[in-house]
Amino acid sequence: MTVASADRRLVLAQDASGEFVLPADMLAERFGWPIATLREMMSRGFVASRVERGEDEDAGRWRLSVRCGNRRWRAVIEADGTVSEQGVDIVPLAGQP
């Protein structure tokens, strides 16, 4: 994953239960879509996310993945909520080689 230097200042908030809050406009921008497209994909159930908590040498960090269609945004989040790495890649759709 790569991150532009300007993106290093991206800090993700957590809600009262400790869940990360991902702004829809930020995700839409990462996927290269208008926010309306992302919201439509969300309403149709085409967006899935995954949070992995770091262990051992990665303790205190998280890896977030958000998949929408054939695009996946992944980021490494530091203990203070700062995004240290991120990138978007194209992944095969289920059932595709």
N, CA, C and O atoms as CSV, one atom per row, in Angstrom:
chain,resi,resn,atom,element,x,y,z
A,1,MET,N,N,0.846,-1.176,0.000
A,1,MET,CA,C,0.000,0.000,0.000
A,1,MET,C,C,0.888,1.234,0.000
A,1,MET,O,O,1.988,1.238,0.552
A,2,THR,N,N,0.384,2.262,-0.625
A,2,THR,CA,C,1.126,3.513,-0.648
A,2,THR,C,C,0.237,4.629,-0.149
A,2,THR,O,O,-0.987,4.506,-0.127
A,3,VAL,N,N,0.859,5.709,0.248
A,3,VAL,CA,C,0.099,6.865,0.718
A,3,VAL,C,C,0.859,8.114,0.315
A,3,VAL,O,O,2.078,8.189,0.472
A,4,ALA,N,N,0.143,9.082,-0.197
A,4,ALA,CA,C,0.752,10.369,-0.523
A,4,ALA,C,C,1.046,11.111,0.763
A,4,ALA,O,O,0.356,10.915,1.763
A,5,SER,N,N,2.058,11.957,0.751
A,5,SER,CA,C,2.442,12.652,1.979
A,5,SER,C,C,1.303,13.481,2.549
A,5,SER,O,O,1.181,13.586,3.769
A,6,ALA,N,N,0.466,14.074,1.705
A,6,ALA,CA,C,-0.660,14.872,2.204
A,6,ALA,C,C,-1.655,13.998,2.955
A,6,ALA,O,O,-2.311,14.469,3.885
A,7,ASP,N,N,-1.778,12.710,2.559
A,7,ASP,CA,C,-2.719,11.810,3.205
A,7,ASP,C,C,-2.228,11.339,4.565
A,7,ASP,O,O,-3.019,10.811,5.346
A,8,ARG,N,N,-0.953,11.512,4.871
A,8,ARG,CA,C,-0.419,11.072,6.157
A,8,ARG,C,C,-1.116,11.759,7.321
A,8,ARG,O,O,-1.101,11.241,8.438
A,9,ARG,N,N,-1.717,12.897,7.083
A,9,ARG,CA,C,-2.395,13.622,8.152
A,9,ARG,C,C,-3.821,13.154,8.365
A,9,ARG,O,O,-4.508,13.644,9.260
A,10,LEU,N,N,-4.273,12.211,7.554
A,10,LEU,CA,C,-5.624,11.698,7.715
A,10,LEU,C,C,-5.725,10.978,9.055
A,10,LEU,O,O,-4.968,10.049,9.335
A,11,VAL,N,N,-6.666,11.420,9.870
A,11,VAL,CA,C,-6.898,10.806,11.175
A,11,VAL,C,C,-8.347,10.351,11.210
A,11,VAL,O,O,-9.259,11.129,10.927
A,12,LEU,N,N,-8.553,9.097,11.555
A,12,LEU,CA,C,-9.901,8.546,11.636
A,12,LEU,C,C,-10.378,8.560,13.082
A,12,LEU,O,O,-9.647,8.178,13.995
A,13,ALA,N,N,-11.599,9.001,13.271
A,13,ALA,CA,C,-12.198,9.047,14.602
A,13,ALA,C,C,-12.802,7.683,14.936
A,13,ALA,O,O,-13.071,6.868,14.053
A,14,GLN,N,N,-13.004,7.462,16.216
A,14,GLN,CA,C,-13.703,6.280,16.684
A,14,GLN,C,C,-14.936,6.731,17.450
A,14,GLN,O,O,-14.909,7.746,18.146
A,15,ASP,N,N,-16.023,5.964,17.317
A,15,ASP,CA,C,-17.237,6.320,18.042
A,15,ASP,C,C,-17.139,5.833,19.491
A,15,ASP,O,O,-16.103,5.313,19.905
A,16,ALA,N,N,-18.207,6.002,20.248
A,16,ALA,CA,C,-18.215,5.668,21.669
A,16,ALA,C,C,-17.923,4.185,21.924
A,16,ALA,O,O,-17.404,3.830,22.982
A,17,SER,N,N,-18.253,3.325,20.966
A,17,SER,CA,C,-18.002,1.891,21.142
A,17,SER,C,C,-16.639,1.464,20.610
A,17,SER,O,O,-16.294,0.283,20.660
A,18,GLY,N,N,-15.858,2.428,20.097
A,18,GLY,CA,C,-14.518,2.121,19.603
A,18,GLY,C,C,-14.446,1.773,18.132
A,18,GLY,O,O,-13.378,1.441,17.617
A,19,GLU,N,N,-15.594,1.850,17.447
A,19,GLU,CA,C,-15.619,1.554,16.011
A,19,GLU,C,C,-15.090,2.757,15.231
A,19,GLU,O,O,-15.374,3.904,15.576
A,20,PHE,N,N,-14.318,2.482,14.177
A,20,PHE,CA,C,-13.823,3.574,13.345
A,20,PHE,C,C,-14.955,4.168,12.523
A,20,PHE,O,O,-15.837,3.451,12.050
A,21,VAL,N,N,-14.921,5.477,12.357
A,21,VAL,CA,C,-15.907,6.202,11.572
A,21,VAL,C,C,-15.225,6.610,10.266
A,21,VAL,O,O,-14.280,7.400,10.267
A,22,LEU,N,N,-15.711,6.068,9.166
A,22,LEU,CA,C,-15.125,6.368,7.853
A,22,LEU,C,C,-16.042,7.329,7.110
A,22,LEU,O,O,-17.170,6.964,6.781
A,23,PRO,N,N,-15.588,8.540,6.839
A,23,PRO,CA,C,-16.420,9.502,6.121
A,23,PRO,C,C,-16.721,9.014,4.697
A,23,PRO,O,O,-15.815,8.616,3.965
A,24,ALA,N,N,-17.984,9.049,4.321
A,24,ALA,CA,C,-18.384,8.581,2.992
A,24,ALA,C,C,-17.690,9.376,1.892
A,24,ALA,O,O,-17.314,8.809,0.867
A,25,ASP,N,N,-17.514,10.685,2.091
A,25,ASP,CA,C,-16.857,11.476,1.045
A,25,ASP,C,C,-15.401,11.059,0.855
A,25,ASP,O,O,-14.897,11.094,-0.268
A,26,MET,N,N,-14.717,10.668,1.926
A,26,MET,CA,C,-13.342,10.199,1.830
A,26,MET,C,C,-13.274,8.887,1.062
A,26,MET,O,O,-12.420,8.718,0.192
A,27,LEU,N,N,-14.176,7.951,1.383
A,27,LEU,CA,C,-14.190,6.674,0.677
A,27,LEU,C,C,-14.535,6.845,-0.790
A,27,LEU,O,O,-13.900,6.240,-1.654
A,28,ALA,N,N,-15.530,7.660,-1.077
A,28,ALA,CA,C,-15.914,7.894,-2.470
A,28,ALA,C,C,-14.729,8.448,-3.254
A,28,ALA,O,O,-14.471,8.025,-4.381
A,29,GLU,N,N,-14.018,9.387,-2.661
A,29,GLU,CA,C,-12.841,9.959,-3.324
A,29,GLU,C,C,-11.789,8.890,-3.587
A,29,GLU,O,O,-11.206,8.852,-4.671
A,30,ARG,N,N,-11.537,8.012,-2.602
A,30,ARG,CA,C,-10.538,6.953,-2.781
A,30,ARG,C,C,-10.928,6.021,-3.925
A,30,ARG,O,O,-10.071,5.564,-4.682
A,31,PHE,N,N,-12.222,5.742,-4.045
A,31,PHE,CA,C,-12.681,4.850,-5.111
A,31,PHE,C,C,-12.813,5.565,-6.451
A,31,PHE,O,O,-13.013,4.921,-7.480
A,32,GLY,N,N,-12.702,6.888,-6.446
A,32,GLY,CA,C,-12.805,7.652,-7.691
A,32,GLY,C,C,-14.241,7.853,-8.150
A,32,GLY,O,O,-14.506,7.996,-9.344
A,33,TRP,N,N,-15.166,7.864,-7.196
A,33,TRP,CA,C,-16.587,7.994,-7.522
A,33,TRP,C,C,-17.178,9.236,-6.878
A,33,TRP,O,O,-16.635,9.758,-5.904
A,34,PRO,N,N,-18.293,9.709,-7.425
A,34,PRO,CA,C,-19.062,10.729,-6.700
A,34,PRO,C,C,-19.652,10.085,-5.444
A,34,PRO,O,O,-19.877,8.875,-5.412
A,35,ILE,N,N,-19.897,10.876,-4.431
A,35,ILE,CA,C,-20.439,10.341,-3.187
A,35,ILE,C,C,-21.795,9.662,-3.414
A,35,ILE,O,O,-22.120,8.695,-2.725
A,36,ALA,N,N,-22.579,10.151,-4.363
A,36,ALA,CA,C,-23.885,9.536,-4.650
A,36,ALA,C,C,-23.722,8.092,-5.122
A,36,ALA,O,O,-24.549,7.240,-4.798
A,37,THR,N,N,-22.676,7.813,-5.876
A,37,THR,CA,C,-22.424,6.451,-6.340
A,37,THR,C,C,-22.106,5.542,-5.164
A,37,THR,O,O,-22.631,4.432,-5.077
A,38,LEU,N,N,-21.252,6.004,-4.260
A,38,LEU,CA,C,-20.923,5.196,-3.085
A,38,LEU,C,C,-22.165,4.963,-2.232
A,38,LEU,O,O,-22.396,3.845,-1.772
A,39,ARG,N,N,-22.958,5.991,-2.018
A,39,ARG,CA,C,-24.171,5.828,-1.203
A,39,ARG,C,C,-25.141,4.830,-1.845
A,39,ARG,O,O,-25.780,4.043,-1.147
A,40,GLU,N,N,-25.244,4.867,-3.164
A,40,GLU,CA,C,-26.100,3.902,-3.872
A,40,GLU,C,C,-25.569,2.481,-3.680
A,40,GLU,O,O,-26.339,1.557,-3.420
A,41,MET,N,N,-24.255,2.310,-3.809
A,41,MET,CA,C,-23.649,0.993,-3.606
A,41,MET,C,C,-23.889,0.512,-2.167
A,41,MET,O,O,-24.136,-0.672,-1.936
A,42,MET,N,N,-23.815,1.438,-1.208
A,42,MET,CA,C,-24.066,1.079,0.186
A,42,MET,C,C,-25.513,0.647,0.382
A,42,MET,O,O,-25.781,-0.349,1.053
A,43,SER,N,N,-26.445,1.395,-0.202
A,43,SER,CA,C,-27.863,1.076,-0.018
A,43,SER,C,C,-28.239,-0.256,-0.664
A,43,SER,O,O,-29.204,-0.902,-0.258
A,44,ARG,N,N,-27.466,-0.659,-1.673
A,44,ARG,CA,C,-27.732,-1.926,-2.356
A,44,ARG,C,C,-26.975,-3.094,-1.719
A,44,ARG,O,O,-27.079,-4.231,-2.179
A,45,GLY,N,N,-26.217,-2.808,-0.661
A,45,GLY,CA,C,-25.507,-3.870,0.049
A,45,GLY,C,C,-24.215,-4.308,-0.615
A,45,GLY,O,O,-23.742,-5.418,-0.371
A,46,PHE,N,N,-23.634,-3.454,-1.451
A,46,PHE,CA,C,-22.423,-3.806,-2.187
A,46,PHE,C,C,-21.142,-3.353,-1.497
A,46,PHE,O,O,-20.064,-3.437,-2.086
A,47,VAL,N,N,-21.241,-2.880,-0.275
A,47,VAL,CA,C,-20.063,-2.419,0.454
A,47,VAL,C,C,-19.877,-3.310,1.683
A,47,VAL,O,O,-20.808,-3.524,2.460
A,48,ALA,N,N,-18.666,-3.818,1.840
A,48,ALA,CA,C,-18.334,-4.661,2.988
A,48,ALA,C,C,-17.043,-4.143,3.605
A,48,ALA,O,O,-16.162,-3.645,2.904
A,49,SER,N,N,-16.940,-4.264,4.917
A,49,SER,CA,C,-15.729,-3.789,5.589
A,49,SER,C,C,-15.210,-4.848,6.545
A,49,SER,O,O,-15.924,-5.756,6.971
A,50,ARG,N,N,-13.933,-4.686,6.861
A,50,ARG,CA,C,-13.278,-5.616,7.776
A,50,ARG,C,C,-12.269,-4.833,8.605
A,50,ARG,O,O,-11.566,-3.967,8.086
A,51,VAL,N,N,-12.202,-5.142,9.888
A,51,VAL,CA,C,-11.245,-4.510,10.795
A,51,VAL,C,C,-10.427,-5.614,11.432
A,51,VAL,O,O,-10.971,-6.575,11.976
A,52,GLU,N,N,-9.106,-5.466,11.357
A,52,GLU,CA,C,-8.207,-6.431,11.977
A,52,GLU,C,C,-7.342,-5.696,12.994
A,52,GLU,O,O,-6.719,-4.682,12.680
A,53,ARG,N,N,-7.313,-6.212,14.197
A,53,ARG,CA,C,-6.520,-5.612,15.278
A,53,ARG,C,C,-5.129,-6.232,15.249
A,53,ARG,O,O,-4.984,-7.452,15.180
A,54,GLY,N,N,-4.109,-5.380,15.302
A,54,GLY,CA,C,-2.734,-5.851,15.287
A,54,GLY,C,C,-2.367,-6.609,16.556
A,54,GLY,O,O,-2.866,-6.319,17.643
A,55,GLU,N,N,-1.488,-7.581,16.391
A,55,GLU,CA,C,-0.992,-8.371,17.514
A,55,GLU,C,C,0.529,-8.338,17.503
A,55,GLU,O,O,1.147,-7.985,16.499
A,56,ASP,N,N,1.120,-8.710,18.626
A,56,ASP,CA,C,2.570,-8.768,18.780
A,56,ASP,C,C,3.210,-7.444,18.373
A,56,ASP,O,O,2.916,-6.417,18.984
A,57,GLU,N,N,4.080,-7.438,17.357
A,57,GLU,CA,C,4.754,-6.196,16.967
A,57,GLU,C,C,3.805,-5.165,16.371
A,57,GLU,O,O,4.165,-3.993,16.262
A,58,ASP,N,N,2.607,-5.574,15.986
A,58,ASP,CA,C,1.606,-4.653,15.438
A,58,ASP,C,C,0.543,-4.261,16.471
A,58,ASP,O,O,-0.460,-3.644,16.115
A,59,ALA,N,N,0.750,-4.608,17.726
A,59,ALA,CA,C,-0.224,-4.266,18.774
A,59,ALA,C,C,-0.431,-2.753,18.806
A,59,ALA,O,O,0.524,-1.982,18.712
A,60,GLY,N,N,-1.689,-2.344,18.939
A,60,GLY,CA,C,-2.030,-0.917,18.955
A,60,GLY,C,C,-2.318,-0.355,17.583
A,60,GLY,O,O,-2.627,0.829,17.454
A,61,ARG,N,N,-2.225,-1.179,16.557
A,61,ARG,CA,C,-2.520,-0.753,15.181
A,61,ARG,C,C,-3.697,-1.575,14.669
A,61,ARG,O,O,-4.010,-2.636,15.209
A,62,TRP,N,N,-4.338,-1.079,13.633
A,62,TRP,CA,C,-5.441,-1.784,12.989
A,62,TRP,C,C,-5.234,-1.756,11.484
A,62,TRP,O,O,-4.579,-0.860,10.951
A,63,ARG,N,N,-5.799,-2.744,10.807
A,63,ARG,CA,C,-5.869,-2.716,9.342
A,63,ARG,C,C,-7.343,-2.718,8.983
A,63,ARG,O,O,-8.089,-3.621,9.360
A,64,LEU,N,N,-7.750,-1.692,8.249
A,64,LEU,CA,C,-9.129,-1.576,7.782
A,64,LEU,C,C,-9.173,-1.893,6.303
A,64,LEU,O,O,-8.286,-1.496,5.548
A,65,SER,N,N,-10.207,-2.608,5.890
A,65,SER,CA,C,-10.447,-2.894,4.476
A,65,SER,C,C,-11.907,-2.594,4.175
A,65,SER,O,O,-12.800,-3.009,4.913
A,66,VAL,N,N,-12.141,-1.875,3.096
A,66,VAL,CA,C,-13.501,-1.619,2.635
A,66,VAL,C,C,-13.549,-2.039,1.173
A,66,VAL,O,O,-12.806,-1.524,0.337
A,67,ARG,N,N,-14.432,-2.977,0.882
A,67,ARG,CA,C,-14.577,-3.475,-0.483
A,67,ARG,C,C,-15.904,-3.000,-1.036
A,67,ARG,O,O,-16.938,-3.088,-0.375
A,68,CYS,N,N,-15.859,-2.496,-2.259
A,68,CYS,CA,C,-17.052,-2.018,-2.947
A,68,CYS,C,C,-16.929,-2.434,-4.402
A,68,CYS,O,O,-16.098,-1.909,-5.143
A,69,GLY,N,N,-17.766,-3.382,-4.804
A,69,GLY,CA,C,-17.624,-3.918,-6.153
A,69,GLY,C,C,-16.274,-4.602,-6.272
A,69,GLY,O,O,-15.930,-5.457,-5.455
A,70,ASN,N,N,-15.506,-4.224,-7.296
A,70,ASN,CA,C,-14.199,-4.844,-7.482
A,70,ASN,C,C,-13.059,-3.977,-6.949
A,70,ASN,O,O,-11.897,-4.222,-7.276
A,71,ARG,N,N,-13.367,-2.985,-6.147
A,71,ARG,CA,C,-12.343,-2.104,-5.576
A,71,ARG,C,C,-12.239,-2.319,-4.072
A,71,ARG,O,O,-13.238,-2.538,-3.387
A,72,ARG,N,N,-11.010,-2.251,-3.577
A,72,ARG,CA,C,-10.784,-2.417,-2.151
A,72,ARG,C,C,-9.828,-1.326,-1.668
A,72,ARG,O,O,-8.729,-1.158,-2.197
A,73,TRP,N,N,-10.277,-0.589,-0.647
A,73,TRP,CA,C,-9.424,0.387,0.021
A,73,TRP,C,C,-8.940,-0.269,1.292
A,73,TRP,O,O,-9.731,-0.800,2.071
A,74,ARG,N,N,-7.621,-0.228,1.500
A,74,ARG,CA,C,-7.054,-0.780,2.727
A,74,ARG,C,C,-6.176,0.279,3.372
A,74,ARG,O,O,-5.509,1.059,2.692
A,75,ALA,N,N,-6.191,0.290,4.693
A,75,ALA,CA,C,-5.395,1.271,5.423
A,75,ALA,C,C,-4.887,0.662,6.715
A,75,ALA,O,O,-5.534,-0.192,7.321
A,76,VAL,N,N,-3.712,1.123,7.123
A,76,VAL,CA,C,-3.158,0.790,8.425
A,76,VAL,C,C,-3.342,2.016,9.300
A,76,VAL,O,O,-2.944,3.122,8.935
A,77,ILE,N,N,-3.953,1.806,10.464
A,77,ILE,CA,C,-4.272,2.889,11.382
A,77,ILE,C,C,-3.410,2.745,12.632
A,77,ILE,O,O,-3.353,1.676,13.240
A,78,GLU,N,N,-2.749,3.821,13.002
A,78,GLU,CA,C,-1.906,3.827,14.200
A,78,GLU,C,C,-2.782,4.014,15.443
A,78,GLU,O,O,-3.972,4.311,15.333
A,79,ALA,N,N,-2.191,3.839,16.605
A,79,ALA,CA,C,-2.932,3.927,17.870
A,79,ALA,C,C,-3.632,5.266,18.050
A,79,ALA,O,O,-4.679,5.333,18.694
A,80,ASP,N,N,-3.064,6.340,17.485
A,80,ASP,CA,C,-3.676,7.669,17.627
A,80,ASP,C,C,-4.721,7.962,16.546
A,80,ASP,O,O,-5.251,9.072,16.483
A,81,GLY,N,N,-5.021,6.973,15.696
A,81,GLY,CA,C,-6.016,7.142,14.635
A,81,GLY,C,C,-5.454,7.638,13.327
A,81,GLY,O,O,-6.193,7.781,12.352
A,82,THR,N,N,-4.144,7.909,13.280
A,82,THR,CA,C,-3.518,8.392,12.053
A,82,THR,C,C,-3.387,7.258,11.044
A,82,THR,O,O,-2.980,6.149,11.392
A,83,VAL,N,N,-3.734,7.542,9.799
A,83,VAL,CA,C,-3.564,6.578,8.716
A,83,VAL,C,C,-2.105,6.633,8.282
A,83,VAL,O,O,-1.645,7.658,7.778
A,84,SER,N,N,-1.371,5.534,8.473
A,84,SER,CA,C,0.045,5.513,8.115
A,84,SER,C,C,0.282,4.931,6.733
A,84,SER,O,O,1.279,5.254,6.087
A,85,GLU,N,N,-0.613,4.083,6.277
A,85,GLU,CA,C,-0.531,3.494,4.937
A,85,GLU,C,C,-1.942,3.344,4.403
A,85,GLU,O,O,-2.876,3.076,5.158
A,86,GLN,N,N,-2.092,3.517,3.100
A,86,GLN,CA,C,-3.388,3.248,2.481
A,86,GLN,C,C,-3.209,3.051,0.994
A,86,GLN,O,O,-2.210,3.475,0.413
A,87,GLY,N,N,-4.178,2.410,0.388
A,87,GLY,CA,C,-4.143,2.205,-1.042
A,87,GLY,C,C,-5.442,1.581,-1.521
A,87,GLY,O,O,-6.199,1.006,-0.739
A,88,VAL,N,N,-5.683,1.700,-2.795
A,88,VAL,CA,C,-6.852,1.092,-3.428
A,88,VAL,C,C,-6.338,0.114,-4.468
A,88,VAL,O,O,-5.431,0.431,-5.238
A,89,ASP,N,N,-6.920,-1.073,-4.487
A,89,ASP,CA,C,-6.570,-2.029,-5.522
A,89,ASP,C,C,-7.835,-2.627,-6.107
A,89,ASP,O,O,-8.931,-2.502,-5.560
A,90,ILE,N,N,-7.639,-3.278,-7.235
A,90,ILE,CA,C,-8.737,-3.951,-7.935
A,90,ILE,C,C,-8.644,-5.424,-7.593
A,90,ILE,O,O,-7.586,-6.038,-7.735
A,91,VAL,N,N,-9.746,-5.988,-7.145
A,91,VAL,CA,C,-9.783,-7.391,-6.757
A,91,VAL,C,C,-10.854,-8.099,-7.564
A,91,VAL,O,O,-11.857,-7.490,-7.935
A,92,PRO,N,N,-10.652,-9.384,-7.840
A,92,PRO,CA,C,-11.659,-10.114,-8.615
A,92,PRO,C,C,-12.986,-10.200,-7.869
A,92,PRO,O,O,-13.011,-10.320,-6.644
A,93,LEU,N,N,-14.063,-10.138,-8.599
A,93,LEU,CA,C,-15.387,-10.337,-8.010
A,93,LEU,C,C,-15.544,-11.815,-7.669
A,93,LEU,O,O,-14.886,-12.661,-8.276
A,94,ALA,N,N,-16.396,-12.133,-6.718
A,94,ALA,CA,C,-16.626,-13.522,-6.322
A,94,ALA,C,C,-16.991,-14.343,-7.556
A,94,ALA,O,O,-17.815,-13.935,-8.375
A,95,GLY,N,N,-16.358,-15.507,-7.665
A,95,GLY,CA,C,-16.637,-16.380,-8.791
A,95,GLY,C,C,-15.824,-16.054,-10.033
A,95,GLY,O,O,-15.942,-16.752,-11.041
A,96,GLN,N,N,-15.006,-15.017,-9.986
A,96,GLN,CA,C,-14.150,-14.629,-11.118
A,96,GLN,C,C,-12.757,-15.205,-10.883
A,96,GLN,O,O,-12.338,-15.326,-9.732
A,97,PRO,N,N,-12.036,-15.558,-11.926
A,97,PRO,CA,C,-10.668,-16.082,-11.748
A,97,PRO,C,C,-9.717,-15.002,-11.284
A,97,PRO,O,O,-8.531,-15.267,-11.086
